[in-house]
Structures are given as C-alpha cells and as structure tokens.
Amino acid sequence: MCVRSCFQSSCLQWAWRTAFLKHIQRRHQGSHRWTHLGGSTYRAVIFDMGGVLIPSPGRVAAEWEVQNRIPSGTILKALMEGGENGPWMRFMRAEITAEGFLREFGRLCSEMSKASVPVDSFFSLLTSERVAKQFPVMTEAITQIRAKGLQTAVLSNNFYLPNQKSFLPLDRKQFDVVVESCVEGICKPDPRIYKLCLERLGLQPSESIFLDDLGPNVKAAASLGIHTIKVNDPETAVKELEALLGFTLRLGVPNTQPVRKTMEIPKDSLKKYLKDLLGIQTTGPLELLQFDHGQSNPTYYIRLANRDLVLRKKPPGTLLPSAHAIEREFRIMKALANAGVPVPNVLDLCEDSSVVGTPFYVMEYCPGLIYKDPSLPGLEPSHRRAIYTAMNTVLCKIHSVDPQAVGLEDYGKQGAYIPRQVRTWVKQYRASETSTIPAMERLIEWLPLHLPHQQRTTLVHGDFRLDNLVFHPEKPEVLAVLDWELSTLGDPLIDVAYSCLAHYLPSSFPVLRGFNDCDLTQLGIPAAEEYFRMYCLQMGLPPTENWNFYMAFSFFRLAAILQGVYWRSLTGQASSAHAEQTGKLTEFVSNLAWDFAVKEGFRVFKEMPFKNPLTRSCHTWARSQSQWYPIGTRSYSSVPEASPAHASRGGLVISPESLSPPVRELYHRLKRFMEQHVYPAEPELQSHQASAARWSPSPLIEDLKEKAKAEGLWNLFLPLEADPEKKYGAGLTNVEYAHLCELMGTSLYAPEIYNCSAPDTGNMELLVRYGTEAQKARWLMPLLEGKARSCFAMTEPQVASSDATNIEASIREEDSFYVINGHKWWITGILDPRCQLCVFMGKTDPHAPRHRQQSVLLVPMDTPGIKIIRPLTVYGLEDAPGGHGEVRFEHVHVPKENMVLGPGRGFEIAQGRLGPGRIHHCMRLIGFSERALALMKARIQPPTAEGREQERGLRRPCFHWSCRVKSRVAFGKPLVEQGTVLADIAQSRVEIEQARLLVLRAAHVMDLAGNKAAALDIAMIKMVAPSMASRVIDRAIQAFGAAGLSSDYPLAQFFTWARALRFADGPDEVHRATVAKLELKHRI
Ligand SMILES: Cc1cc2nc3c(=O)[nH]c(=O)nc-3n(C[C@H](O)[C@H](O)[C@H](O)COP(=O)(O)OP(=O)(O)OC[C@H]3O[C@@H](n4cnc5c(N)ncnc54)[C@H](O)[C@@H]3O)c2cc1C
C-alpha cells in the first residue's frame, strides 16, 4: 500500500548521495589508518554542542518564531544583545540564574518586537528532549572516531537549568573530556577555555580538530593552532572531517537499518538471481539493508559487485484485494522513463515467488535528496517555494503524458474514476474495519452523494507527496518520482489534493508530518489554494472550485489506508513496527476529511443563486398531501404591501412555497432533515436530558450537527443585512429565515443541531456587527463552526433587570486589564462544558448619562474568579447541558482588548444584539404552536398508519407529532366529536395564523426598512407570540389529559418555554408599554 514513507525521521536528510558511495568504496577497500595532514597526527576531535552536535539555538529560534508568529530574528538578536556582558553570555558563565536570564531576555525580546514574547516557551522547546537531540550523523562520526583510537571532547558554551543541572543533552560516555562554560565560568571565545580542554586531553593544539558553528569561536581556536571546521550543517561538516581524518565516518546507507527479523529474505537465491540478471560473476558478499519506511511494500537496499540497487516486494501473508500491486509500479515506471517523467531506472520484475518469497522488482538506486519534513526546515523561503513549484511542475508533467503514446491506454478504466475510488476505498475500509468511526460513517454516506463531474482522464500517481520525490542536491529539480503503487488512469485533481495533505496536518502528526501550525507566508510555502491555482495555471485549466471535495476524499482515503495498516498490525502482516500506532490516527484523519466535506457542502449551498422574495397570488390553507406534515401545506403566498412604508419594495412572502426557488429548496431540505433525523432522535435526546450524563453534551446532537453541516443546514440565522457577503452564514432575509426558523421551532432540539440556537445566535450576531478582527478570529469562528458555545450575562438578582440601565455589576480599569465584579443569574448556557465565552454586561461609569454607563466585555470562561453557584430550574426543568446558572464574578481580570466597541457602548450593543434575534423566539413559538396543534389533532383523531404500527408493537412510541396509539372516546363519544375540543382546535388555528402573519410582517419590515423602523412590529409580536403559544399549547395539553403533562410528549416542555419567554425575551409589560408609547406617538 501507499504510505511507504510512514514513520520517517523528521529532519531533512541526505537520501542517496553520490558522495556516500565513495565512502562505501573506501570502507570496502579497508582503508583504516591514522591520518596525517601537513605532518601532524590528529589525536582528538573537539565538538561544540549547539549547532554541531544538536540543533543550534538560532535554528530552533527561527522555527519557533514562525510557529508563534514572532518577527523573525528577534530571538537571535536578543541573544547577541550586550555581547560579553549581555544576559545570554552571563547566563553561559553562570553569573545569572535561568529565572534571571528569562526575565531580562523576555524584556529584551518584547522591546525589540514591540509585543509580548513568551520566551519561557522558547526556552522549554530549546531544552526539550524533542529538540535537544544529537544528530545521528554526529553519533555515527563519534563512534567511528573513537573506533580508530582518537579521543573526543565536547567544549560547550552552556548553562544551568532551573533544576541546577547543566544543560548537556548528550551521552557523556561518548567523550573523553567535557568542558562546560557554566561549570568553568569561562565562555568561548576566551582562549583559556580551549587551553583547559587541551590540557585535559593532554594534547598540543595541532593534534586536535575543533568544530563550531560560530565564526568567533572557530577563529579563537585557529589562533591557538588548533585545526578547525566551521559548521554550517552537520552533514557537510562530517564530510570535511572525513577529508581531514582520511577515513569514513558514515556507517551505512541513510534511512536504512539491518533487515528486521520478520522481513528477512534469502540472500543466496537473491544473489544468484541478481548475478544472472546483471550478467556478473562475483564472489563478493551481497550487502542487504532495509529502508526504514515501507509500510506497504518492504523495500531493500542491495549492494552487489559495486552495483547499488533497490528491491521492492509484496509483503508476505494474505493481502487485501488489489493492494500491493508492485507489477503495476514496475510497468508504469518502465513506460514513463521515455516520456520525460523522472523515474528510477527499473531493471526487472520477478514474479517467481521462490526467489524471495513473493513477487518483486529491482531498480537502480537513485542518488539525490528526499525532503522528509514538508516544512523544509533550514531552507530559505525562496528555496522552499522553488521546491514546491518544482513539485507542481513534475505533477503537471505526469498529467500531460498521453497514456496511449506510452502504451498505458489500458492502465485503468476511462471515466468514473472518483465513484470507483470511493467504492474501492469504502470496500478497503470495510475490509479492515475494527470499530465504528462516526466520521467515516458520515463520509461513506456523503461522498457518493457529492461526486464531482470528472473533466479529464490522465495518468494519476495516486500517492503524490513531497517525500516520494528525489530532488537534485544543488537545485530545485525533481530527479525521480517514487512509489507508483496506486497509479492508474483517473481524475488528476486527486493528485493535486493529495499533495496538499501536509498543509492540514500538524507538525507533530506522527505518520505524515504537516505544517498547519506554521506561518506559510513566512516559510515561503504556497498555501493549498495557491498550489491548486498554480497547477491550473500550468495546465491551462480554469480554477478548481470544488477542491474541498478532493481534499475530503484524499483524507478519507488516507484514513482508510491507516485503518488497513492498523488491521494488518493486528493480524501480523504490517511491515512497520509502528503500524499499530498508525491505526489509532484513523479517527483524527477522518475528522479532517469530514471538515472538508462540510466546507464543500456549504460552498455548493452558497453558490445557489438567490433571488429577492417575489409577490405571488394568494390562496388559502390546503389539506396536506405531504406525508410528514399532517396539518396541511401552506400553498399560498403574499400580502402585497405589508407595510405602507415599503409598498414599492416587494411583497410579504407568507408561504414557504412562495419563497424563491433556492430558499424553497433549502426549506424542503430542512423539512426532510427534521423528518429523517431530528424527530426520530427526540426520545433519545430526551432520555439523555433525564440521565446522569445530562450535563455533558449528547453525542447524538454532535453527530446530527455534523450531518446538518454537510447538508448546508448550518448558521442559517445570520441576516443578509448583517452579513451581506455571506461570509459567515447562509445570507437569508429575515422573512426567509422566519419560515425556516418556524420549522426548527417544531422540535426543542432542532435549533442547536443547525447552530441556530440562543444565546449563541445573538452573540455571534454581536461579534459579526461589532467585533474586531481579532475578537472574531478568537470567538466568532469557533462559534460558527459549532465547536464552542457561549452565554450572555446581563440579569442580576438584586435589581429589576428588565430595565438594562439598572445593572450594577462593575467593570473597573486596572493597568492593561478590566476587572469585573458582579452577581448574575439566569445565564442560559453557562453550565455547558463547551461554553467558552461569556458576553458580560456591566457598568464602567456609574456617573455617565443613563445609557452610557454600561459596557460589554468578552470574558473567556476559563478566567479565574468566575464562580457558578447553582443551576436554576424553570418549572423544575434544568435545560441541561447548558442550563441557566446563577454566577458570581469576583475580581475577574479581562484583557482590555476584550472590550466590545468601547466603554459606555453596552446599552447600544444590547439593543443591537437582539436585532433580528429579537424575533427568532417568536418564529420558533409559531413552530411550538403548530406542533402542539398537530399533536392535539392526532390525539383525538383515528390512528395514523404509524400509530397502528405502534399499536401492534412494530415501532417504538415516539415524540413524532403524527403518532398516536388509539382513538380516544370519552363519555360515549370520540373526543374529535366533542364540541369544546373542536372549538379549541378552531381557536388555536386562528390564533396561530394571526401570530404568524404578525411575525412575518415584523421580519418583512426589518428586511425592507431596518430594525429600528420595525420597533413597533417587533414589540407587537413579542407581546403576542408567547401568550398565543401558551394558550395553544395549553389547549393541546388539555386534550391529551394527564399525558399532556408528562415528558412522553413535548407539550409540557413547550408550555414551560413559552411561559418562560414571557420574561426571558423581556416581560410582556415592557413590550406592551412600547406598543402603547409608539401608538400614542403615531396618533399625535
Ligand atoms: C428561561 C430564562 C432564560 C434567561 N436567560 C437569560 C440570559 O441568558 N441572560 C440574561 O442576562 N438573562 C436571562 N434571563 C433573564 C431575563 O432576561 C429576565 O428575567 C428579564 O429581563 C426580566 O428581568 P427580571 O427577572 O429581573 O424581572 P424584573 O425586571 O424584576 O421584572 C419583574 C416584573 O416587573 C414587571 N415590570 C417590569 N417592567 C415593567 C414595566 N415597564 N411595566 C410594567 N411592569 C413591568 C413585570 O411584571 C415583570 O415581569 C432569562 C430568564 C429566563 C426565565
């Protein structure tokens, strides 16, 4: 399989260097001897530590700066600052402690970069085991030097760690002498420390070679008569050292190891085969090593009679169908050799399993560089860019080959590549599945439904990644493309996407190193979008719009591969010792794939053409034809000129069927989703809310959220007016959203599933309208993604909070912070473990004019001093996991940049926060009412087919509004024939219709004239909707009898929330007062 290069070491390594071959030859000639240069004999090699044996602080700093977005060069400049008397040098001489150094150093860095620099984190990285590791090439060299009888020493400028131990991450046993600056109190380039080292070695200066990466240190050594090597990179330094010493310091072929026990192959039969193949007579040994990558097809280095070869074979054991097709690799490389595509020179395919146990092929060993770390550490930004450009160019070359011209026209099927690939990888995944991975299940459903239309069929590599390319050692040119196992004829965009995997993986990802945590601009590496554009440009193609699909599929495929490796590790077939670890990463990668699926779903949705609402002819309520909507479909439309002020600007769309086609489609998609996923989930969600786990989010909700995202049913609430570029949401008008929101209101759980629930919606709107870019990046994005939740803290127990000017919580300035103190309650959502943000309202200036005293602060929920006292209940309901909390804020320090808009703007924000959000509750209340009425009708009418099934025990009883078990008869008459029941139904229908018209009218005026102009309409509907819903639900409860009060039906909860909204959305009286005030004003 294809992850040939899994588990490779992280640093840039010489892969197959021509120079190395010379060493091998020398080694075979047995040229072991003491070396003389200019008549003097070398008796010792003295190594500096940082920059020679381990990475230099400068190099570590450069990478750390990229990752932490610190201006490049800051650390190095601060290290040099002050020269001999600077903090760094004093630290090296142990004149100051680590704490003292970090204090001074931090101050210097902050002054230089004019921002706070977390130097502690740099220091931890510098001294971490991950970074402070001896270069393998140096370990090899030291072993060889000592084997020849020479002494070794380390002469280091180093320091004491906070634990009082000196920083020396080396095995002391490798050195005869260790001289440390912090122990001696002397630093290089002071000549005394070199003399001390020589003295301990018992040698004259001319008898030793000194290696250091810093010019002044090298110069000081040279002036004492020591031979020196200035180290720029360890590999080159070792070459120079070899030249001085006259013997090889390398032990073997890079990236190889002795053949693992389980992977041994018979040398004798192989040697015989090779002798025949190459036509050579040799009695010399066959040298065999195994490349340390090769998850899929074990790969070996062979040296026989001065020929350097590579053998690649199938793994032993039972194999997954169509995997490990080494024959195909051989065929395509042979064909491409003459087509201008750089490939290794293949020599022979041997399908006779008797030679090494399985079929294999042999190719020539290709010298060059393989970049194993895709962030290309140690290179200049322009060099990195050139490498990625060369990679893009070679890919274009592959995709430009005419398969027929090279005899590969039958190399794969023509067309329908992606559907076949999806089927293949689903099959591969299923064949190796060990447990259910939710994201994989979702992708298996999603991918076939979103297949792109394939534009072109070309040769595809199938595993096109940077570390499958051998580069020229001196210029950015690809010398060979390796690992063709997955090549075929297909959609070339798959290769482009696959070569961008690293862009989205973290640098710590153990299988394929990525760089999603690095600043690409600083590195000089093109972003994935640019890489796609570059490709399209080179190929003369229009830009690829649907590349998120290709990314989703590529990650899905990677996840399936990792799962295969894991499965084989369990069954003992995998060729890597780390395979088990690999499998555990499947879930991580599948989640990445799903993120792209979601992005693609949303892109398709956003590209639908939107039209303004149209005026349609008006009909009346019709009896339902729809299976799911038992109460009737509203096949009617508009009241033209809903508001006199906006008569000329379009009519009021009062029916979903009259919405513009894309929004109507969206409405029906939402309806289907409610029917297929939300209503059936209600019993389970309700049980979760009653269980001991209720204060943790329900996994089912999380799963439904992902499904809704993929359907583009996500963040529908943000009004077009607040988000005109549709950057954050679906860009619906208030009227359009009113129809959708009503539908969501029919289930208590639905709003959260579509990321359309309060108080997040109001908070997100606040951030969109008033947040700075930094505030948006920190808070808005996670909220929009549904990864975080939030709360809004205004109400206080000790004051009448319906009047926001009464709020007493204080916000006081203190240095670069605001300090808040206050007591709040009824804070919805604050108990949710996902709640990361509290939008806090308090007073910054109690002496300012009444409406300028309040301010709004963004308070991270993990700030010390936030003390949740208790969850409050609404008629006994806890509303877990978000709940409604009582909470104290005690000396909570919040950075000043968390203030929204500025001090004194809180009242204004609180008003704006509830812009369109001010009527979302009303829209949902219409949904509550419709469902209550539907349940009531179903209760009293003869059973539906579904209800009959339930009666027969075929289905679980559910919350579904059309389900009913038995026709109910009281006092000799079915309920449906009782006059009062009929009157209640009629009354409810009329009240719902009235309220809906008022909601839509308010939304319409907001759309056309703005929120301020709609003040009267908003106040009217807020006055009307909660009471109307309470009455309709109350009637339904009455018709249900005692069952209506139980939690078997959603009625009791609907009632509770409708009642609570008569406070939560502002008390009725306040809205009445507004209506009256405006009415009187209008009259006058
Ligand atoms: C379920 C629920 C969730 C909530 N979520 C949040 C939240 O997330 N964040 C938050 O900050 N708050 C929240 N609240 C609190 C809610 O916003 C307040 O309850 C509301 O603003 C009223 O404030 P109060 O309770 O202090 O009542 P008060 O202001 O004390 O009012 C009490 C009563 O006085 C009368 N009254 C008030 N004003 C007038 C007037 N102008 N004319 C005549 N009579 C009047 C009314 O009868 C009113 O009901 C929530 C409340 C509930 C029930």
The ligand as a Gaussian input file, in Angstrom:
#p B3LYP/6-31G(d) Opt

LIG

0 1
 C      -35.539000      30.778000      30.886000
 C      -34.866000      32.082000      31.062000
 C      -33.655000      32.302000      30.447000
 C      -32.989000      33.517000      30.620000
 N      -31.759000      33.694000      30.045000
 C      -31.053000      34.841000      30.317000
 C      -29.721000      35.010000      29.833000
 O      -29.183000      34.147000      29.143000
 N      -29.027000      36.116000      30.174000
 C      -29.593000      37.096000      30.939000
 O      -28.936000      38.085000      31.210000
 N      -30.867000      36.959000      31.406000
 C      -31.603000      35.864000      31.126000
 N      -32.872000      35.700000      31.624000
 C      -33.437000      36.728000      32.466000
 C      -34.468000      37.595000      31.772000
 O      -33.885000      38.335000      30.731000
 C      -35.064000      38.480000      32.848000
 O      -35.795000      37.624000      33.686000
 C      -35.946000      39.566000      32.296000
 O      -35.179000      40.524000      31.617000
 C      -36.717000      40.216000      33.424000
 O      -35.881000      40.676000      34.404000
 P      -36.158000      40.309000      35.930000
 O      -36.309000      38.854000      36.041000
 O      -35.131000      40.973000      36.712000
 O      -37.578000      40.918000      36.221000
 P      -37.874000      42.389000      36.676000
 O      -37.176000      43.365000      35.854000
 O      -37.701000      42.447000      38.153000
 O      -39.416000      42.468000      36.360000
 C      -40.391000      41.786000      37.156000
 C      -41.767000      42.149000      36.697000
 O      -41.977000      43.540000      36.823000
 C      -42.958000      43.956000      35.901000
 N      -42.420000      45.017000      35.050000
 C      -41.156000      45.215000      34.646000
 N      -41.065000      46.272000      33.820000
 C      -42.330000      46.757000      33.710000
 C      -42.913000      47.831000      33.004000
 N      -42.149000      48.639000      32.183000
 N      -44.233000      47.998000      33.114000
 C      -44.992000      47.216000      33.900000
 N      -44.491000      46.202000      34.584000
 C      -43.193000      45.974000      34.497000
 C      -43.259000      42.737000      35.034000
 O      -44.423000      42.084000      35.523000
 C      -42.055000      41.889000      35.242000
 O      -42.308000      40.537000      34.972000
 C      -33.593000      34.527000      31.440000
 C      -34.823000      34.285000      32.036000
 C      -35.455000      33.088000      31.856000
 C      -36.777000      32.861000      32.541000

